[in-house]
């Protein structure tokens, strides 16, 4: 599968999983450098947002937007994944006041390769949103065509509402 980087076609590692498929096995790392495996994401509907680099404008906007939305959907787990280092992620979250969602590191590119959202020639993850149900089945997928564009938040949040009611 291809996406665009500043209008230039770039290839993902493969074809990301489709709606209806199970989330593949991978491992990430949290701010305490503890492994977070696929099975650790089960048990609650989860929005997984992958971003190329937290230290860029669009990734910052996207992560902060989902951080703000997390309070409204307590039945949904919100996770942002980038291949920034754990230290970069911790510093970024502290500087930006992001604490309502989990920011996980895919520095080892486990999720990138297993989910086929890694862009090998660029060295970072594509901009995607996946929502899984409590059992790990993918119920929503958005692959943002141009990695420098923000995702369709309304579409993603409409999908969130199907699995986690909004709370005022």
PyMOL commands that set and color helices and strands:
alter all, ss='L'
color gray80, all
select helices_A, chain A and resi 38-41+57-70+86-96+110-114+153-163
alter helices_A, ss='H'
color red, helices_A
select strands_A, chain A and resi 2-5+8-11+27-29+35-37+46-50+77-82+102-105+118-119+124-125+128-132+138-143
alter strands_A, ss='S'
color yellow, strands_A
deselect
rebuild
show_as cartoon
